[in-house]
Amino acid sequence: MRRAWPLLPALLALVAPLGPVPAAPARDWRAVATRLPDGGFVQGNPKAPVRVVEYLSFTCPHCAVMEQAAVPPFAAAYVRTGRASYEVRHALRDGYDLVAVMLARCAGPRAFFRVAPVVYAAQADWMAKADAFAATAPADQAPDKALPAMAAGSGLGALFAAHGLAPARQQACLADAAERKRLTDQADAIWKRPGFPGTPDWVIDGQEQRGIASWPKLDAAVAAALRK
């Protein structure tokens, strides 16, 4: 009979570690989003060393440009790594902006940051439909009737339904009078702020940033705040 013991070293080699165990991947803070006591939505590390706030509007073309060109690289470079948090504040410009915001916020903070890019990407389409609908829409409707009609007429209702927000849930969110008042009151305060330049507007660690209209400028401003 053959002796099996010479095979033991080979078997041990198969099960022995081949090298150091790789470290677990760093946390992706983009998956973390919270609601502030005042209703604001923040994405990222709550203890991030830099706090970035954007005042935006879903009906603002310049905001759509920044969403597509600057927000993704900003989120990848700074929010993902936990070095900056990203808060949005809604400087509402019109009723369709309100409808889009209420639907985008409907499923909570994490869903908001996933769906906001979709709303901006389709902005030209649903705003064109909104303009056409507004020309024939009944005047002086109560909000509980006007907002659902605007959602349907602009195509926003269909857009959100295609991304998982059921019609019944949409109706419930659009009927939330407390949320509507909170958003409109906050927007009034934003537009009355002395020197408010309009949307998009960026504030980093409480300091107003002028002239940020591209990713390189936003990148430079956040990097400078991190060096302080």
PAZAPA-4460 file (N, C-alpha, C; in steps of 0.05 Angstrom, whole numbers, plus 32768, in hexadecimal, padded with zeros to 4 digits):
% residues 228
    n_x    n_y    n_z   ca_x   ca_y   ca_z    c_x    c_y    c_z   seq   type   mol
   8011   7FE8   8000   8000   8000   8000   8012   8019   8000     1      M     A
   8009   802D   7FF0   8018   8046   7FF0   8012   8056   8008     2      R     A
   8026   8064   8012   8022   8076   8029   8018   8091   801F     3      R     A
   8004   809C   802D   7FF7   80B5   8023   8005   80CE   802E     4      A     A
   8016   80CA   8042   8020   80E2   8050   802E   80F6   803E     5      W     A
   803D   80EE   8028   804A   8102   8017   8037   8116   800A     6      P     A
   801D   810F   8009   800A   8122   7FFD   8002   8138   8010     7      L     A
   8008   8135   802A   7FFF   8149   803E   8009   8165   8038     8      L     A
   8023   8169   8032   802C   8184   802D   801D   8191   8016     9      P     A
   8017   8181   8001   8009   818D   7FEA   7FED   8195   7FF1    10      A     A
   7FE0   8184   8002   7FC5   818B   800A   7FC5   81A4   801C    11      L     A
   7FD8   81A6   802D   7FDA   81BE   803E   7FDE   81D7   802E    12      L     A
   7FEE   81D5   8018   7FF3   81EC   8007   7FDA   81F6   7FFA    13      A     A
   7FC7   81E3   7FF4   7FAE   81EB   7FE7   7F9C   81FB   7FFA    14      L     A
   7F9D   81F6   8013   7F8B   8203   8026   7F99   821A   8034    15      V     A
   7FB3   821C   8032   7FC2   8231   8040   7FBC   824C   8033    16      A     A
   7FBC   8262   8043   7FB8   827D   8037   7FCE   8283   8022    17      P     A
   7FC6   828F   800C   7FD8   8296   7FF7   7FE5   82B1   7FFB    18      L     A
   7FDB   82C1   800E   7FE5   82DB   8014   7FD4   82EA   8027    19      G     A
   7FD9   8303   802D   7FC8   8312   8040   7FAB   8313   8036    20      P     A
   7F99   8312   8049   7F7C   8315   8043   7F77   8333   803C    21      V     A
   7F6B   8338   8024   7F67   8354   801D   7F54   8362   8030    22      P     A
   7F59   837B   8034   7F48   838B   8045   7F2C   838F   8039    23      A     A
   7F18   8391   804A   7EFD   8396   8041   7EFC   83B1   8032    24      A     A
   7EEC   83B3   801D   7EEA   83CC   800F   7EE0   83E2   8021    25      P     A
   7EE9   83FB   801C   7EE1   8412   802C   7EC3   8416   8028    26      A     A
   7EB6   8422   803C   7E99   8427   803A   7E93   843C   8025    27      R     A
   7E7E   8436   8016   7E75   844A   8002   7E5F   845A   800F    28      D     A
   7E66   8473   8016   7E54   8484   8025   7E3D   848F   8014    29      W     A
   7E3E   848A   7FF9   7E28   8493   7FE8   7E0E   8483   7FEF    30      R     A
   7E11   846C   7FFB   7DFA   845B   8002   7DEC   8465   801B    31      A     A
   7DF8   8479   8028   7DEC   8483   8041   7DDF   849E   803C    32      V     A
   7DC6   84A0   8043   7DB7   84B9   8040   7DA4   84BC   8058    33      A     A
   7DA2   84D4   8061   7D92   84D9   8079   7D80   84F2   8075    34      T     A
   7D6B   84F3   8085   7D59   850A   8086   7D5F   851B   809F    35      R     A
   7D64   8535   809A   7D6A   8547   80B0   7D50   854E   80BF    36      L     A
   7D52   8559   80D7   7D3A   8561   80E6   7D29   8575   80D6    37      P     A
   7D35   8586   80C6   7D26   859A   80B7   7D1B   858E   809C    38      D     A
   7D1F   8575   8098   7D15   8568   8080   7D29   8566   8069    39      G     A
   7D41   8572   806C   7D55   8571   8057   7D60   8555   8054    40      G     A
   7D6A   854F   803C   7D77   8535   8036   7D95   8538   8033    41      F     A
   7DA4   8526   8040   7DC1   8526   803F   7DCB   850B   8037    42      V     A
   7DDE   850A   8024   7DEB   84F2   801C   7E07   84F1   8026    43      Q     A
   7E10   84DA   8031   7E2C   84D7   8039   7E30   84D5   8056    44      G     A
   7E49   84D7   805E   7E53   84D4   8079   7E48   84EB   808A    45      N     A
   7E38   84E6   809F   7E2E   84FB   80B0   7E45   850B   80BE    46      P     A
   7E5C   84FE   80C1   7E73   850B   80CE   7E89   8513   80BA    47      K     A
   7E81   8517   80A1   7E94   851E   808D   7EA2   8539   8094    48      A     A
   7EBB   853C   808F   7EC9   8555   8096   7EC0   856D   8086    49      P     A
   7EB4   8568   806E   7EAA   857F   805E   7E8C   857A   8058    50      V     A
   7E7D   8590   805B   7E61   858F   8056   7E5A   859F   803D    51      R     A
   7E4F   8593   8029   7E48   85A1   8010   7E2A   85A2   800E    52      V     A
   7E20   85BA   8008   7E03   85BE   8005   7DFE   85C9   7FE9    53      V     A
   7DEB   85BE   7FDB   7DE3   85C9   7FC1   7DC6   85D2   7FC3    54      E     A
   7DC1   85EB   7FBB   7DA6   85F5   7FB8   7D9F   85F1   7F9A    55      Y     A
   7D8A   85E1   7F96   7D84   85D9   7F7A   7D67   85DB   7F74    56      L     A
   7D61   85D7   7F5B   7D45   85D6   7F51   7D44   85C2   7F3B    57      S     A
   7D2F   85B1   7F3B   7D2C   859D   7F26   7D24   85AA   7F0B    58      F     A
   7D1B   85C2   7F0B   7D14   85D0   7EF2   7D29   85E3   7EE9    59      T     A
   7D41   85E1   7EF5   7D57   85F3   7EEE   7D6A   85E4   7EDB    60      C     A
   7D6D   85EE   7EC2   7D7E   85E1   7EAE   7D9B   85E0   7EB7    61      P     A
   7DA5   85F5   7EC5   7DC1   85F5   7ECE   7DC5   85E0   7EE4    62      H     A
   7DB0   85DB   7EF4   7DB2   85C6   7F08   7DB5   85AB   7EFA    63      C     A
   7DA6   85A7   7EE5   7DA8   858E   7ED6   7DC4   8589   7ECB    64      A     A
   7DD0   859E   7EC1   7DEB   859C   7EB7   7DFF   8594   7ECD    65      V     A
   7DFC   85A1   7EE4   7E0E   859A   7EFB   7E09   857E   7F05    66      M     A
   7DF0   8576   7F05   7DE9   855B   7F0D   7DF7   8546   7EFC    67      E     A
   7DF8   854B   7EE2   7E04   8537   7ED0   7E22   8539   7ECF    68      Q     A
   7E2D   8552   7ED1   7E49   8556   7ECD   7E5A   8556   7EE7    69      A     A
   7E4E   855F   7EFD   7E5D   8564   7F16   7E56   8552   7F2D    70      A     A
   7E3C   854C   7F30   7E34   853D   7F48   7E3F   8521   7F49    71      V     A
   7E3E   8512   7F32   7E49   84F7   7F34   7E67   84F6   7F3B    72      P     A
   7E78   8506   7F2F   7E94   8504   7F37   7E99   850F   7F53    73      P     A
   7E89   8523   7F5C   7E8B   852C   7F77   7E83   8516   7F8B    74      F     A
   7E6D   8508   7F85   7E65   84F3   7F96   7E79   84DC   7F97    75      A     A
   7E85   84D6   7F80   7E98   84C0   7F7F   7EB2   84C7   7F8E    76      A     A
   7EBB   84E0   7F8B   7ED4   84E8   7F97   7ED2   84EF   7FB4    77      A     A
   7EBC   84FB   7FBD   7EBB   8506   7FD8   7EA5   84F9   7FE9    78      Y     A
   7E8D   84F5   7FDE   7E78   84EA   7FEF   7E7E   84CC   7FF4    79      V     A
   7E85   84BD   7FDF   7E8B   84A1   7FE1   7EA0   849B   7FF7    80      R     A
   7EB4   84AC   7FF8   7ECA   84A7   800A   7EC6   84B2   8026    81      T     A
   7EAF   84C0   802A   7EA9   84CA   8045   7EB5   84E5   804B    82      G     A
   7EC2   84F1   8037   7ED0   850A   803C   7EBD   8522   803B    83      R     A
   7EA6   851F   802E   7E93   8535   802C   7E77   8529   802C    84      A     A
   7E65   8538   8038   7E48   8531   8037   7E3B   8544   8023    85      S     A
   7E24   853C   8019   7E16   854B   8003   7DF9   854F   800B    86      Y     A
   7DF2   8568   8011   7DD7   856E   8018   7DC9   857E   8002    87      E     A
   7DB0   8578   7FFD   7DA1   8587   7FE8   7D8C   8597   7FF6    88      V     A
   7D88   85AF   7FEC   7D72   85C1   7FF5   7D64   85CB   7FDC    89      R     A
   7D49   85CB   7FDE   7D39   85CF   7FC6   7D30   85ED   7FC4    90      H     A
   7D3D   85FA   7FB1   7D34   8616   7FAB   7D1F   8614   7F95    91      A     A
   7D07   860D   7F9E   7CF1   8609   7F8B   7CEC   8621   7F79    92      L     A
   7CE8   861D   7F5F   7CE4   8632   7F4D   7CC7   8633   7F42    93      R     A
   7CB9   861D   7F44   7C9E   861C   7F39   7C8F   8603   7F42    94      D     A
   7C76   8600   7F3A   7C66   85EA   7F44   7C70   85CF   7F3A    95      G     A
   7C7B   85CD   7F22   7C85   85B4   7F18   7C9E   85AC   7F27    96      Y     A
   7CAE   85BF   7F2F   7CC5   85BA   7F40   7CBC   85AD   7F5A    97      D     A
   7CA6   85B8   7F65   7C9C   85AD   7F7E   7C92   8590   7F7A    98      L     A
   7C84   858B   7F64   7C7B   8570   7F5F   7C93   855D   7F5D    99      V     A
   7CA7   8564   7F4E   7CBE   8553   7F4A   7CCD   854E   7F64   100      A     A
   7CCF   8563   7F75   7CDD   8560   7F8F   7CCD   854E   7FA2   101      V     A
   7CB2   8551   7FA3   7CA2   8541   7FB5   7CA3   8524   7FAD   102      M     A
   7CA3   851E   7F93   7CA5   8503   7F8A   7CC0   84F7   7F8E   103      L     A
   7CD5   8507   7F8A   7CF0   84FE   7F8D   7CF6   84F7   7FAB   104      A     A
   7CEA   8506   7FBD   7CEE   8502   7FD9   7CDC   84ED   7FE5   105      R     A
   7CC9   84E4   7FD5   7CB3   84D3   7FDF   7CBD   84BA   7FED   106      C     A
   7CD1   84AD   7FE2   7CDA   8493   7FEE   7CF1   8496   8001   107      A     A
   7CF8   84AF   8008   7D0D   84B3   801C   7D28   84BB   8010   108      G     A
   7D3B   84C1   8022   7D55   84CC   8019   7D65   84BB   8006   109      P     A
   7D67   84A1   800B   7D78   8490   7FFA   7D6C   848F   7FDE   110      R     A
   7D52   848C   7FDC   7D45   848C   7FC2   7D47   84A6   7FB4   111      A     A
   7D47   84BC   7FC3   7D49   84D7   7FB7   7D63   84D9   7FA7   112      F     A
   7D79   84D1   7FB4   7D93   84D5   7FA6   7D97   84C2   7F8F   113      F     A
   7D87   84AD   7F8E   7D88   849B   7F77   7D77   84A6   7F60   114      R     A
   7D61   84B3   7F66   7D4E   84BB   7F51   7D53   84D7   7F47   115      V     A
   7D60   84E8   7F57   7D65   8504   7F4E   7D73   8505   7F33   116      A     A
   7D88   84F5   7F2E   7D94   84F5   7F13   7D81   84EE   7EFD   117      P     A
   7D6E   84DC   7F02   7D5A   84D4   7EEE   7D48   84EC   7EE7   118      V     A
   7D40   84FA   7EFB   7D2E   8512   7EF7   7D3D   8526   7EE6   119      V     A
   7D56   852B   7EEC   7D65   853F   7EDD   7D6A   8535   7EC0   120      Y     A
   7D70   851C   7EBD   7D76   8511   7EA2   7D5D   8514   7E90   121      A     A
   7D45   8512   7E9B   7D2D   8514   7E8C   7D21   8530   7E8D   122      A     A
   7D30   8544   7E97   7D25   855E   7E9C   7D18   856B   7E83   123      Q     A
   7D26   856A   7E6C   7D1C   8577   7E54   7D01   856B   7E4B   124      A     A
   7CFF   8551   7E4E   7CE6   8543   7E46   7CCE   854B   7E58   125      D     A
   7CD1   8548   7E72   7CBA   854D   7E83   7CB4   856B   7E86   126      W     A
   7CC8   857C   7E83   7CC2   8599   7E83   7CB3   85A1   7E6A   127      M     A
   7CBA   8595   7E53   7CAB   859B   7E3B   7C8E   8593   7E3E   128      A     A
   7C89   857C   7E49   7C6E   8572   7E4E   7C60   8584   7E62   129      K     A
   7C6E   858D   7E76   7C63   859F   7E8A   7C5A   85B9   7E7E   130      A     A
   7C6A   85C4   7E6C   7C62   85DD   7E5F   7C49   85D9   7E4E   131      D     A
   7C47   85C3   7E40   7C2F   85BE   7E30   7C17   85BA   7E42   132      A     A
   7C1A   85AB   7E58   7C04   85A7   7E69   7BFB   85C0   7E77   133      F     A
   7C0E   85D1   7E7F   7C07   85EA   7E8D   7BF6   85FC   7E7D   134      A     A
   7BF8   85FB   7E62   7BE9   860C   7E51   7BCB   8605   7E51   135      A     A
   7BC4   85ED   7E59   7BA8   85E4   7E59   7B9E   85DD   7E75   136      T     A
   7BAF   85DD   7E89   7BA8   85D4   7EA4   7B94   85E7   7EB1   137      A     A
   7B81   85DD   7EC0   7B6E   85EE   7ECE   7B7D   8601   7EE2   138      P     A
   7B73   8618   7EE4   7B80   862B   7EF7   7B73   8629   7F12   139      A     A
   7B83   8631   7F26   7B79   8634   7F42   7B6F   861A   7F4E   140      D     A
   7B7B   8603   7F46   7B74   85EA   7F53   7B82   85E9   7F6F   141      Q     A
   7B75   85DB   7F81   7B81   85D6   7F9B   7B99   85C4   7F97   142      A     A
   7BAE   85C6   7FA8   7BC6   85B6   7FA5   7BC1   8598   7FA4   143      P     A
   7BAD   858E   7FB3   7BA9   8571   7FB3   7B9F   8566   7F99   144      D     A
   7B94   8578   7F88   7B8C   8571   7F6D   7BA1   857A   7F58   145      K     A
   7BAC   8591   7F5D   7BBE   859C   7F49   7BD8   858C   7F47   146      A     A
   7BE4   8584   7F5D   7BFE   8577   7F5C   7BFC   855C   7F4E   147      L     A
   7BE8   854B   7F54   7BE7   8532   7F45   7BE2   8536   7F27   148      P     A
   7BD2   854A   7F20   7BCD   8551   7F04   7BE7   855A   7EF6   149      A     A
   7BF6   856A   7F04   7C10   8573   7EF9   7C23   855C   7EF6   150      M     A
   7C23   8549   7F09   7C35   8532   7F07   7C2E   8521   7EEE   151      A     A
   7C14   851E   7EE9   7C0B   850E   7ED2   7C10   851E   7EB8   152      A     A
   7C0A   8537   7EB8   7C0D   8547   7EA0   7C29   854B   7E97   153      G     A
   7C3C   854C   7EAA   7C58   8551   7EA3   7C67   8537   7E9D   154      S     A
   7C5A   8520   7EA3   7C68   8507   7EA0   7C79   84FF   7EB8   155      G     A
   7C7A   8510   7ECD   7C89   8509   7EE5   7C7E   84F1   7EF3   156      L     A
   7C64   84EE   7EF3   7C58   84D7   7F00   7C61   84BD   7EF2   157      G     A
   7C61   84BD   7ED8   7C6A   84A5   7EC9   7C87   84A0   7ECD   158      A     A
   7C97   84B5   7ECE   7CB4   84B3   7ED2   7CBA   84A5   7EED   159      L     A
   7CAD   84AE   7F02   7CB2   84A3   7F1C   7CA6   8487   7F1F   160      F     A
   7C90   8482   7F12   7C85   8467   7F12   7C98   8453   7F05   161      A     A
   7CA5   845C   7EEF   7CB8   844B   7EE2   7CD1   8445   7EF3   162      A     A
   7CD5   8454   7F07   7CEC   8450   7F19   7CE3   8448   7F35   163      H     A
   7CCC   843A   7F36   7CC4   842C   7F4E   7CB1   843A   7F62   164      G     A
   7CA9   8453   7F5B   7C97   8461   7F6E   7C7A   845D   7F64   165      L     A
   7C6B   844C   7F72   7C50   8444   7F69   7C3E   845D   7F69   166      A     A
   7C2A   845D   7F57   7C17   8474   7F56   7C0A   847A   7F70   167      P     A
   7C02   8466   7F7F   7BF5   846B   7F99   7C08   8479   7FAC   168      A     A
   7C21   8471   7FAC   7C35   847E   7FBD   7C39   849B   7FB4   169      R     A
   7C3A   849F   7F9A   7C3C   84BB   7F90   7C26   84CC   7F9A   170      Q     A
   7C0D   84C2   7F98   7BF6   84D2   7FA0   7BF8   84D9   7FBD   171      Q     A
   7C01   84C6   7FCE   7C03   84CB   7FEA   7C18   84E1   7FF0   172      A     A
   7C2E   84DF   7FE2   7C43   84F3   7FE7   7C3B   850F   7FDD   173      C     A
   7C2E   8510   7FC6   7C25   852A   7FBC   7C0F   8537   7FCE   174      L     A
   7C02   8526   7FDD   7BEC   8530   7FEE   7BF7   8538   800A   175      A     A
   7C11   8535   800F   7C1D   853B   8029   7C1F   855A   802C   176      D     A
   7C0C   8565   8039   7C0B   8583   803C   7C22   858D   804D   177      A     A
   7C29   857E   8061   7C3F   8586   8073   7C5A   8587   8064   178      A     A
   7C5F   8573   8054   7C77   8573   8044   7C77   8589   802F   179      E     A
   7C60   858E   8023   7C5E   85A3   800F   7C64   85BF   801C   180      R     A
   7C59   85C3   8034   7C5D   85DD   8041   7C7A   85DF   804A   181      K     A
   7C86   85CA   8053   7CA3   85CB   805B   7CB4   85D3   8044   182      R     A
   7CB0   85C6   802D   7CC0   85CC   8015   7CBC   85E8   800B   183      L     A
   7CA3   85F1   800A   7C9E   860C   7FFF   7CA7   8621   8013   184      T     A
   7CA5   861D   802D   7CAF   8630   8040   7CCE   8632   803F   185      D     A
   7CDB   861B   803C   7CF8   861B   803A   7D01   8629   8020   186      Q     A
   7CF2   8624   800A   7CF9   8631   7FF1   7CF6   864F   7FF3   187      A     A
   7CE0   8658   8000   7CDD   8675   8004   7CF4   8681   8013   188      D     A
   7CFD   8674   8028   7D13   867E   8038   7D2D   867E   8027   189      A     A
   7D31   866A   8017   7D49   866A   8006   7D4A   8681   7FF3   190      I     A
   7D33   8686   7FE5   7D33   869B   7FD1   7D34   86B7   7FDD   191      W     A
   7D2D   86B9   7FF6   7D2E   86D3   8004   7D49   86D7   8012   192      K     A
   7D5A   86C3   8010   7D75   86C6   801D   7D84   86DC   800F   193      R     A
   7D8F   86EF   801E   7D9E   8705   8011   7DB5   86FB   8000   194      P     A
   7DB6   8704   7FE7   7DCB   86FC   7FD5   7DC9   86E1   7FC9   195      G     A
   7DB2   86D3   7FCD   7DB0   86B8   7FC1   7DB2   86BA   7FA3   196      F     A
   7DC5   86AC   7F96   7DCA   86B0   7F7A   7DB8   86A0   7F67   197      P     A
   7DA7   868F   7F72   7D97   867D   7F62   7DA4   8662   7F60   198      G     A
   7D97   8650   7F51   7DA0   8634   7F50   7DB1   862F   7F37   199      T     A
   7DC4   861C   7F39   7DCC   860F   7F52   7DDF   8620   7F62   200      P     A
   7DDD   861D   7F7C   7DEF   862C   7F8E   7DFC   8619   7FA1   201      D     A
   7E16   861C   7FA5   7E25   860A   7FB6   7E30   8618   7FCF   202      W     A
   7E2D   860B   7FE6   7E37   8615   7FFF   7E48   85FE   800B   203      V     A
   7E61   8605   8011   7E74   85F1   801C   7E7D   85F9   8038   204      I     A
   7E77   85E9   804B   7E7D   85EF   8067   7E73   860A   806F   205      D     A
   7E5B   8611   8066   7E4E   862A   806D   7E57   8642   805D   206      G     A
   7E6A   863E   804A   7E74   8654   803A   7E68   8654   801E   207      Q     A
   7E5B   866A   8017   7E4F   866C   7FFC   7E65   866B   7FE7   208      E     A
   7E60   865B   7FD3   7E74   8657   7FBD   7E68   8664   7FA4   209      Q     A
   7E77   8677   7F99   7E6D   8685   7F81   7E7B   867A   7F68   210      R     A
   7E6B   8677   7F53   7E77   8670   7F39   7E7C   8653   7F35   211      G     A
   7E71   8641   7F46   7E75   8625   7F41   7E61   861B   7F2C   212      I     A
   7E6B   8617   7F14   7E59   860E   7EFE   7E65   85F7   7EEF   213      A     A
   7E78   85E9   7EFB   7E85   85D2   7EEE   7E91   85C0   7F03   214      S     A
   7E97   85A7   7EFC   7EA3   8594   7F0E   7EBF   859D   7F16   215      W     A
   7ED1   85A7   7F05   7EEB   85B0   7F0F   7EE9   85C5   7F24   216      P     A
   7ED7   85D8   7F22   7ED4   85ED   7F36   7EC9   85E2   7F50   217      K     A
   7EB6   85CF   7F4F   7EAC   85C3   7F67   7EC1   85B2   7F74   218      L     A
   7ED0   85A3   7F64   7EE6   8593   7F6E   7EFA   85A4   7F7D   219      D     A
   7F02   85BA   7F71   7F16   85CB   7F7D   7F0C   85D7   7F98   220      A     A
   7EF2   85DE   7F98   7EE7   85EA   7FB1   7EE6   85D6   7FC8   221      A     A
   7EDE   85BE   7FC1   7EDC   85A9   7FD7   7EF8   85A1   7FE0   222      V     A
   7F0B   859F   7FCD   7F26   8598   7FD4   7F33   85AD   7FE6   223      A     A
   7F2D   85C6   7FE0   7F37   85DC   7FF1   7F2C   85DB   800D   224      A     A
   7F12   85D4   800F   7F06   85D2   802A   7F12   85BB   803A   225      A     A
   7F19   85A6   802D   7F26   858F   803A   7F42   8596   8044   226      L     A
   7F4F   85A9   8038   7F6A   85B0   8040   7F6A   85C2   8058   227      R     A
   7F54   85CE   805F   7F53   85E1   8075   7F56   85D3   8090   228      K     A
***
